[in-house]
Amino acid sequence: MVRSSFAAAEFDRWISDVNQICGPFSAEPLEGTFSGDIHKMGGGAIDMSRVSIRGAQLVRGRSEIRRCGTPEFFCVFQLHGTSRVEQAGNRSILKTGDIVLVDSALPFSFTYDHESQQISLILPRSVIERILNLSGIELGVRIPSHSHIASVANRLIAEAAHYDSLDEEEGSAIVDSLIMLIKPSVIKSLADSNPNERVFLQAVSFIQNNIGEPDLSARMVATATGASVRSLYRAFAVRSLTVSGYIKTRRMEMCADYMKTSKGKLNLTEVGYRFGFASPSAFSTAFKQYFGVTPSGYCKNCAL
């Protein structure tokens, strides 16, 4: 735990900087000496930061997810030291040169018992959805440093970090190249997964493709995927999720992404119906409860 007022102030400054640069997180100090630093890298074309931490656990839980406007993906490169990451029931120890992909729309944590330095690259959800099959992504599982994919990806990011004058087109090309590069390592074969995993992946794929159905429910998902409602509940429960909660979260995330991409130039009534809301008032109420702002207010922020 933090033992002095100076150490406590240093810890508070660090988590404040993390929240400003990477979005909502909570953190807890661990036993021993804490140290932490974070700063942006690579100019504005690539959303990347270098993080140095020792003696802390960094968490994105349900409350942080609710405060996150558009939950993106983090691709984390372990530069020095070790860290532990947990997401979607997977736990990995990252060593120098390892890489991991995490989804900020689902709870995850990083634990730093000892000195650790990482590069954290934010990958837009829209780009991940375009290149990868979201239902088959392996989250929280390390891409080992000795693999050819990790070796090339580390070199790509190391080079990108040296440039502070990349334009938007160049930055997008680097991000696309990275996602294509790590794709074989983060896509899991359905044939290799256990029964709960297969049910979950098939369910989230159906939810993703039918998010505009107003009556989307556990029973509809179970019928469409050939699973029993009980097995569907079990597949989500092992990830500390509920089917209804996941549907709500994905509906709100996809709706926000759609609005953000449009730069606020939308008919909000059409948006509500597109994403399965029975009426404009139901859409407005659900959106404000989830994001803390009305759909019109969110659109105005997107247009800025």
C-alpha positions in Angstrom: 0.0 0.0 0.0 1.1 3.6 -0.4 2.8 4.6 2.9 3.5 8.4 2.7 1.6 11.5 1.6 4.3 12.0 -1.1 3.9 8.5 -2.4 0.1 8.9 -2.3 0.3 12.1 -4.3 2.6 10.5 -6.8 0.2 7.6 -7.2 -2.8 9.9 -7.7 -0.9 12.0 -10.2 -0.1 8.8 -12.2 -3.6 7.4 -12.3 -4.9 10.9 -13.3 -2.5 10.9 -16.2 -3.5 7.4 -17.2 -7.2 8.4 -17.2 -6.5 11.5 -19.3 -4.4 9.6 -21.9 -6.0 6.2 -22.0 -9.5 6.7 -20.7 -11.2 5.6 -17.5 -9.2 3.2 -15.2 -9.1 2.5 -11.5 -5.9 1.4 -9.8 -4.6 0.0 -6.5 -1.1 0.2 -5.1 0.6 -3.0 -4.2 3.1 -3.9 -1.5 6.5 -2.3 -2.0 7.6 0.9 -3.7 5.4 2.5 -6.3 6.6 4.3 -9.3 4.7 5.3 -12.4 5.0 7.5 -15.5 3.1 7.7 -18.8 3.5 10.0 -21.8 2.2 10.1 -25.4 4.3 9.0 -28.3 4.3 9.1 -32.1 2.5 12.4 -32.7 -1.3 12.5 -33.2 -1.7 10.1 -36.1 -1.3 7.0 -33.9 -2.8 6.9 -30.4 0.2 5.5 -28.6 1.8 6.0 -25.1 4.8 4.7 -23.2 3.9 3.5 -19.7 6.4 2.8 -16.8 4.9 1.2 -13.7 6.0 -0.7 -10.6 3.9 -1.7 -7.6 0.3 -1.2 -8.9 -2.7 -2.9 -10.4 -4.5 -1.2 -13.2 -8.2 -2.1 -13.7 -10.9 -1.3 -16.1 -14.1 -2.6 -14.5 -17.8 -2.2 -15.1 -17.9 1.4 -13.7 -15.0 2.5 -15.9 -16.6 0.8 -19.0 -19.8 2.7 -18.4 -17.8 6.0 -18.4 -15.9 5.1 -21.5 -17.4 6.9 -24.6 -16.2 4.5 -27.3 -14.5 1.4 -25.9 -11.6 0.6 -28.2 -8.9 -2.1 -28.2 -5.5 -1.9 -26.6 -2.5 -3.6 -28.1 0.1 -3.7 -25.4 3.8 -4.3 -26.1 6.0 -5.3 -23.2 9.3 -3.5 -23.6 11.0 -4.3 -20.3 10.2 -6.3 -17.1 7.1 -8.3 -16.6 3.4 -7.8 -16.0 0.3 -9.9 -15.6 -2.9 -9.4 -17.7 -6.3 -10.9 -17.2 -9.4 -10.8 -19.5 -12.2 -13.0 -20.5 -11.0 -15.8 -18.3 -7.5 -15.8 -19.7 -4.4 -15.0 -17.6 -1.0 -14.3 -19.1 2.4 -13.2 -17.8 4.0 -10.8 -20.3 7.8 -10.8 -20.6 10.0 -8.5 -22.7 9.0 -8.6 -26.3 5.5 -10.2 -25.7 2.3 -8.6 -27.0 -1.3 -8.9 -25.9 -4.6 -7.6 -27.2 -7.4 -6.5 -24.8 -10.9 -5.2 -25.4 -11.7 -2.2 -23.3 -15.5 -3.0 -23.6 -14.9 -6.0 -21.3 -13.3 -6.0 -17.8 -9.6 -6.5 -17.6 -6.6 -5.8 -15.4 -2.8 -5.4 -15.6 -0.7 -6.1 -12.5 2.8 -4.7 -12.1 4.6 -6.3 -9.1 8.0 -5.2 -10.4 9.5 -2.6 -12.7 7.6 -2.8 -16.1 7.7 -0.7 -19.2 5.1 -1.0 -22.0 3.9 0.7 -25.1 0.1 0.9 -25.2 -1.4 1.3 -28.7 -5.1 2.2 -28.9 -6.8 0.4 -31.9 -10.1 1.8 -33.1 -13.0 -0.7 -32.7 -14.2 0.2 -36.2 -10.9 -0.9 -37.7 -10.8 -4.1 -35.6 -14.3 -4.9 -36.7 -13.3 -4.4 -40.3 -10.3 -6.6 -40.3 -11.0 -9.2 -37.6 -14.0 -11.4 -36.6 -14.8 -9.9 -33.2 -16.5 -13.1 -32.1 -13.3 -15.1 -32.6 -10.7 -12.8 -31.0 -8.5 -14.3 -28.3 -8.3 -11.7 -25.6 -5.7 -11.5 -22.8 -3.5 -14.2 -24.4 0.1 -13.3 -25.1 1.8 -13.3 -28.5 5.2 -14.7 -27.4 8.3 -12.6 -28.2 10.0 -15.6 -29.9 7.3 -15.7 -32.6 7.9 -14.2 -36.0 4.7 -12.2 -35.7 5.8 -10.5 -32.4 9.3 -9.8 -33.7 8.0 -8.0 -36.8 5.2 -6.2 -34.9 7.7 -4.9 -32.3 9.9 -3.6 -35.0 7.0 -1.9 -36.7 5.9 -0.1 -33.6 9.4 0.8 -32.6 9.9 2.5 -35.9 6.5 4.3 -35.8 7.3 5.6 -32.3 10.3 7.6 -33.7 8.1 9.7 -36.0 6.1 12.6 -34.7 5.0 14.0 -38.1 2.9 11.1 -39.5 -0.3 12.3 -41.2 -3.6 10.6 -40.7 -3.3 8.4 -43.8 0.1 7.1 -42.8 -1.1 6.4 -39.2 -4.1 4.5 -40.5 -1.8 2.4 -42.8 0.4 1.5 -39.9 -2.6 0.5 -37.7 -4.1 -1.6 -40.5 -0.8 -3.3 -41.1 -0.3 -4.1 -37.4 -3.8 -5.7 -37.1 -3.3 -7.8 -40.2 0.1 -8.8 -38.9 -1.2 -10.1 -35.5 -4.4 -11.5 -36.9 -3.2 -15.2 -37.1 -2.2 -15.0 -33.4 -5.4 -13.5 -32.0 -8.0 -15.4 -33.9 -8.9 -18.6 -32.2 -10.2 -21.7 -34.1 -13.7 -22.7 -33.1 -12.6 -26.4 -33.5 -10.0 -25.9 -30.7 -12.3 -24.3 -28.2 -14.2 -26.0 -25.4 -18.0 -26.3 -25.5 -18.6 -23.1 -23.4 -16.2 -21.3 -25.7 -17.9 -22.4 -28.9 -21.4 -21.4 -27.5 -20.0 -18.0 -26.4 -18.3 -17.3 -29.8 -21.4 -18.3 -31.8 -23.6 -16.3 -29.5 -21.6 -13.0 -29.7 -21.4 -13.4 -33.5 -25.2 -13.7 -33.7 -25.7 -10.7 -31.4 -23.2 -8.6 -33.4 -25.1 -9.4 -36.6 -28.6 -8.9 -35.2 -28.1 -6.0 -32.8 -30.9 -4.1 -34.6 -33.6 -6.7 -33.6 -35.8 -5.1 -30.9 -36.6 -8.5 -29.5 -33.0 -9.7 -29.3 -32.9 -11.9 -26.2 -31.2 -15.0 -24.7 -33.9 -17.2 -26.0 -33.6 -15.8 -29.6 -29.8 -16.3 -29.5 -30.1 -19.8 -28.1 -32.6 -20.8 -30.8 -30.5 -19.3 -33.6 -27.2 -20.9 -32.4 -28.7 -24.3 -31.5 -27.7 -24.0 -27.8 -30.0 -24.4 -24.8 -30.8 -21.3 -22.8 -29.1 -22.9 -19.8 -25.8 -23.6 -21.7 -25.9 -20.1 -23.1 -26.2 -18.6 -19.6 -23.4 -20.8 -18.4 -21.1 -19.8 -21.3 -21.5 -16.1 -20.4 -21.3 -16.7 -16.7 -17.8 -18.2 -16.8 -16.8 -14.7 -18.1 -18.7 -13.0 -15.3 -21.2 -11.8 -18.0 -25.0 -12.1 -18.5 -26.6 -12.4 -21.9 -28.9 -9.4 -21.4 -26.0 -7.3 -20.1 -23.8 -8.2 -23.0 -26.6 -7.3 -25.5 -27.1 -4.0 -23.8 -23.4 -3.2 -23.8 -22.9 -4.1 -27.4 -26.0 -2.2 -28.5 -24.8 0.9 -26.8 -21.2 0.6 -28.0 -22.2 0.0 -31.6 -24.7 2.8 -31.5 -22.0 5.2 -30.1 -19.5 4.1 -32.7 -22.0 4.7 -35.5 -22.7 8.2 -34.2 -19.0 9.0 -33.7 -18.2 7.9 -37.2 -20.9 10.1 -38.6 -19.4 13.2 -36.9 -22.8 14.0 -35.5 -24.6 14.3 -38.9 -27.5 11.9 -38.2 -31.2 11.5 -37.7 -31.3 10.3 -34.1 -34.7 8.6 -34.6 -33.3 6.5 -37.4 -30.3 5.6 -35.2 -32.5 4.4 -32.4 -34.5 2.1 -34.7 -31.3 0.9 -36.4 -30.0 -0.4 -33.2 -33.1 -2.1 -31.9 -34.8 0.6 -29.7 -38.6 0.5 -29.8 -39.0 4.3 -29.7 -37.0 7.5 -29.7 -37.7 8.0 -26.0 -36.5 4.5 -25.1 -33.3 5.2 -27.1 -32.7 8.5 -25.4 -33.3 7.1 -21.9 -31.1 4.1 -22.4 -28.3 6.2 -24.0 -28.3 8.7 -21.2 -28.3 6.1 -18.5 -25.3 4.3 -20.1 -23.2 7.3 -21.2 -24.4 10.0 -18.9 -25.3 12.3 -21.8 -28.2 12.5 -24.3 -27.8 11.2 -27.9 -28.1 14.8 -29.1 -25.4 15.9 -26.6 -23.1 13.1 -27.7 -23.6 14.0 -31.4 -22.7 17.6 -30.6 -19.5 16.4 -28.9 -18.6 14.2 -31.9 -19.1 17.1 -34.3 -16.5 19.3 -32.4 
